[in-house]
Amino acid sequence: MNIFHRQHEGSDRPIFSMANLVVPGDFNPDDWDRFHSPGVTLFAQIPGPIDALDTWDSMLATAIRLTELLGAEVLDSNKTLLSRKRIGEMREQMRQWDRDQSVRADAD
């Protein structure tokens, strides 16, 4: 698909992926020296190879590092600057998702 994937050791499923915001969303390795984009998107599908909270934390750490390297900003799904409050809310949602999965697994 010519997008990037953060792989988990021992799994063929990505922890999360990164796509170009420019349609069709891929990256052309032949254009690296001329590459320009208004942004990228990081996304994950849960359940994945690791817990949802660990997925979120890994994806956020990568996003923050990209902002440092590229002089960029991290925006949320509403295209609003990602705040500490929103980060906390998202982490809690991932924690709850993990708890719900654990309860379902125990019930089976």
Backbone as CSV, one residue per row, in Angstrom:
resi,resn,N_x,N_y,N_z,CA_x,CA_y,CA_z,C_x,C_y,C_z
1,MET,0.819,-1.202,0.000,0.000,0.000,0.000,0.861,1.263,0.000
2,ASN,2.176,1.121,0.110,3.106,2.256,0.143,2.808,3.238,1.270
3,ILE,2.401,2.700,2.413,2.302,3.498,3.630,3.227,2.850,4.655
4,PHE,3.445,3.514,5.764,4.347,2.986,6.776,3.568,2.295,7.888
5,HIS,4.186,1.247,8.434,3.571,0.491,9.513,4.575,0.322,10.642
6,ARG,4.142,0.523,11.867,4.949,0.181,13.038,4.601,-1.248,13.376
7,GLN,5.554,-2.124,13.208,5.336,-3.548,13.433,5.646,-3.923,14.877
8,HIS,4.962,-4.925,15.338,5.239,-5.505,16.654,6.035,-6.778,16.423
9,GLU,7.104,-6.927,17.168,7.964,-8.091,17.005,7.152,-9.374,17.135
10,GLY,7.300,-10.241,16.157,6.616,-11.528,16.188,5.197,-11.508,15.652
11,SER,4.749,-10.377,15.128,3.388,-10.276,14.600,3.422,-9.719,13.180
12,ASP,2.526,-10.211,12.352,2.432,-9.661,11.001,1.415,-8.515,10.940
13,ARG,0.747,-8.227,12.072,-0.220,-7.129,12.132,0.472,-5.882,12.672
14,PRO,0.250,-4.735,12.058,0.892,-3.517,12.555,0.263,-3.026,13.858
15,ILE,1.089,-2.359,14.664,0.574,-1.680,15.850,-0.236,-0.478,15.391
16,PHE,0.354,0.297,14.473,-0.347,1.413,13.844,0.311,1.700,12.506
17,SER,-0.332,2.549,11.717,0.154,2.874,10.379,0.167,4.378,10.182
18,MET,0.910,4.811,9.158,0.975,6.226,8.815,0.758,6.372,7.315
19,ALA,-0.181,7.249,6.954,-0.493,7.512,5.556,-0.336,9.002,5.281
20,ASN,-0.129,9.327,4.023,-0.014,10.701,3.556,-1.413,11.328,3.501
21,LEU,-1.543,12.583,3.887,-2.839,13.249,3.787,-3.225,13.562,2.344
22,VAL,-2.253,13.531,1.450,-2.528,13.804,0.043,-3.020,12.514,-0.625
23,VAL,-4.164,12.603,-1.279,-4.749,11.464,-1.977,-3.738,10.971,-3.012
24,PRO,-3.478,9.682,-3.089,-4.236,8.565,-2.546,-3.767,8.106,-1.166
25,GLY,-2.902,8.856,-0.515,-2.491,8.526,0.840,-1.196,7.756,0.947
26,ASP,-0.575,7.482,-0.178,0.644,6.690,-0.122,1.886,7.578,-0.178
27,PHE,3.030,6.930,-0.082,4.326,7.590,-0.169,5.079,6.949,-1.320
28,ASN,5.627,7.765,-2.193,6.379,7.258,-3.336,7.870,7.361,-3.033
29,PRO,8.533,6.228,-2.824,9.960,6.272,-2.488,10.816,6.941,-3.561
30,ASP,10.346,6.966,-4.803,11.106,7.611,-5.880,11.087,9.134,-5.758
31,ASP,10.184,9.670,-4.948,10.041,11.125,-4.804,10.543,11.655,-3.468
32,TRP,11.315,10.874,-2.710,11.740,11.319,-1.384,12.447,12.664,-1.426
33,ASP,13.280,12.904,-2.429,14.025,14.165,-2.472,13.144,15.354,-2.857
34,ARG,11.930,15.093,-3.348,10.993,16.167,-3.724,9.691,16.100,-2.921
35,PHE,9.645,15.235,-1.915,8.405,14.994,-1.177,7.969,16.228,-0.401
36,HIS,6.694,16.548,-0.521,6.086,17.635,0.240,4.638,17.249,0.501
37,SER,4.194,17.452,1.722,2.827,17.106,2.081,2.351,18.048,3.183
38,PRO,1.059,18.370,3.207,0.539,19.190,4.309,0.435,18.417,5.612
39,GLY,0.583,17.096,5.540,0.503,16.323,6.765,0.419,14.836,6.520
40,VAL,0.445,14.127,7.612,0.279,12.674,7.598,-0.762,12.325,8.654
41,THR,-1.287,11.140,8.555,-2.227,10.661,9.558,-1.715,9.354,10.134
42,LEU,-1.810,9.241,11.436,-1.468,7.998,12.129,-2.773,7.358,12.559
43,PHE,-2.884,6.055,12.354,-4.121,5.377,12.703,-3.834,3.941,13.120
44,ALA,-4.729,3.410,13.937,-4.586,2.041,14.429,-5.923,1.336,14.366
45,GLN,-5.844,0.044,14.221,-7.040,-0.787,14.290,-6.921,-1.642,15.542
46,ILE,-7.928,-1.514,16.404,-7.923,-2.346,17.605,-9.105,-3.306,17.539
47,PRO,-8.964,-4.505,18.029,-7.781,-5.007,18.710,-6.625,-5.197,17.740
48,GLY,-5.445,-5.056,18.272,-4.232,-5.229,17.497,-3.299,-6.198,18.195
49,PRO,-2.046,-6.174,17.818,-1.104,-7.125,18.419,-0.718,-6.800,19.857
50,ILE,-1.025,-5.572,20.328,-0.759,-5.191,21.715,-2.003,-4.500,22.273
51,ASP,-2.018,-4.274,23.577,-3.155,-3.608,24.220,-3.434,-2.250,23.577
52,ALA,-4.687,-1.825,23.639,-5.098,-0.547,23.054,-4.340,0.627,23.668
53,LEU,-4.162,0.620,24.980,-3.448,1.721,25.629,-1.992,1.766,25.186
54,ASP,-1.356,0.613,25.072,0.023,0.582,24.587,0.109,1.046,23.135
55,THR,-0.893,0.692,22.345,-0.955,1.155,20.958,-1.038,2.677,20.932
56,TRP,-1.957,3.239,21.715,-2.133,4.688,21.769,-0.849,5.382,22.204
57,ASP,-0.231,4.881,23.266,0.993,5.502,23.769,2.116,5.461,22.740
58,SER,2.246,4.351,22.036,3.273,4.221,21.001,3.002,5.169,19.834
59,MET,1.745,5.246,19.437,1.370,6.118,18.328,1.582,7.589,18.707
60,LEU,1.218,7.963,19.922,1.394,9.337,20.381,2.875,9.695,20.462
61,ALA,3.687,8.798,20.981,5.131,9.058,21.066,5.724,9.287,19.677
62,THR,5.276,8.504,18.705,5.751,8.681,17.331,5.288,10.019,16.772
63,ALA,4.044,10.381,17.022,3.522,11.667,16.536,4.309,12.832,17.137
64,ILE,4.588,12.749,18.417,5.341,13.818,19.080,6.748,13.912,18.503
65,ARG,7.382,12.771,18.274,8.733,12.782,17.701,8.714,13.371,16.291
66,LEU,7.713,13.045,15.512,7.597,13.627,14.169,7.460,15.145,14.234
67,THR,6.699,15.629,15.212,6.546,17.089,15.333,7.877,17.741,15.657
68,GLU,8.680,17.085,16.480,9.996,17.625,16.832,10.915,17.664,15.613
69,LEU,10.887,16.596,14.831,11.765,16.505,13.665,11.336,17.412,12.523
70,LEU,10.032,17.604,12.382,9.506,18.319,11.220,8.978,19.715,11.524
71,GLY,8.982,20.098,12.793,8.416,21.394,13.150,6.929,21.443,12.863
72,ALA,6.242,20.387,13.221,4.818,20.251,12.906,3.986,20.311,14.184
73,GLU,2.700,20.068,14.042,1.778,20.034,15.167,0.969,18.755,15.101
74,VAL,0.522,18.270,16.255,-0.350,17.101,16.318,-1.782,17.613,16.474
75,LEU,-2.641,17.186,15.548,-4.048,17.562,15.590,-4.881,16.327,15.889
76,ASP,-6.055,16.543,16.488,-6.952,15.425,16.751,-7.864,15.194,15.548
77,SER,-8.814,14.312,15.695,-9.706,13.982,14.570,-10.590,15.150,14.155
78,ASN,-10.697,16.174,15.000,-11.461,17.383,14.659,-10.564,18.485,14.092
79,LYS,-9.304,18.141,13.816,-8.310,19.083,13.297,-8.036,20.218,14.280
80,THR,-8.121,19.880,15.568,-7.827,20.807,16.658,-6.510,20.382,17.280
81,LEU,-5.705,21.367,17.691,-4.441,21.053,18.332,-4.671,20.076,19.482
82,LEU,-3.924,18.984,19.504,-4.100,17.960,20.520,-3.661,18.499,21.875
83,SER,-4.591,18.568,22.807,-4.325,19.127,24.135,-4.022,18.013,25.132
84,ARG,-3.447,18.396,26.263,-3.207,17.426,27.326,-4.519,16.814,27.799
85,LYS,-5.563,17.637,27.851,-6.874,17.129,28.267,-7.353,16.047,27.305
86,ARG,-7.246,16.312,26.007,-7.695,15.330,25.006,-6.841,14.069,25.056
87,ILE,-5.548,14.226,25.290,-4.667,13.069,25.430,-5.144,12.209,26.600
88,GLY,-5.454,12.841,27.717,-5.959,12.114,28.880,-7.258,11.396,28.585
89,GLU,-8.152,12.069,27.867,-9.436,11.449,27.511,-9.219,10.223,26.622
90,MET,-8.342,10.361,25.645,-8.071,9.247,24.742,-7.416,8.083,25.488
91,ARG,-6.493,8.381,26.386,-5.855,7.325,27.170,-6.899,6.594,28.018
92,GLU,-7.823,7.335,28.603,-8.871,6.705,29.409,-9.783,5.844,28.543
93,GLN,-10.103,6.303,27.342,-10.912,5.486,26.430,-10.202,4.185,26.087
94,MET,-8.893,4.248,25.870,-8.125,3.041,25.560,-8.056,2.106,26.768
95,ARG,-7.882,2.684,27.967,-7.892,1.877,29.196,-9.229,1.147,29.341
96,GLN,-10.317,1.886,29.120,-11.655,1.295,29.234,-11.845,0.204,28.190
97,TRP,-11.376,0.429,26.989,-11.497,-0.581,25.938,-10.755,-1.847,26.355
98,ASP,-9.533,-1.678,26.882,-8.764,-2.832,27.349,-9.492,-3.567,28.474
99,ARG,-10.080,-2.809,29.425,-10.829,-3.437,30.521,-12.023,-4.218,29.980
100,ASP,-12.760,-3.614,29.039,-13.925,-4.286,28.453,-13.513,-5.575,27.749
101,GLN,-12.397,-5.545,27.053,-11.902,-6.750,26.365,-11.532,-7.820,27.377
102,SER,-10.944,-7.410,28.481,-10.553,-8.352,29.517,-11.781,-9.018,30.141
103,VAL,-12.823,-8.227,30.392,-14.066,-8.764,30.945,-14.702,-9.740,29.962
104,ARG,-14.722,-9.406,28.682,-15.292,-10.303,27.678,-14.515,-11.602,27.615
105,ALA,-13.188,-11.509,27.677,-12.351,-12.703,27.621,-12.598,-13.583,28.846
106,ASP,-12.780,-12.965,30.011,-13.042,-13.731,31.235,-14.409,-14.422,31.183
107,ALA,-15.365,-13.788,30.496,-16.716,-14.347,30.407,-16.772,-15.538,29.438
108,ASP,-15.842,-15.577,28.507,-15.846,-16.680,27.517,-15.288,-17.925,28.044
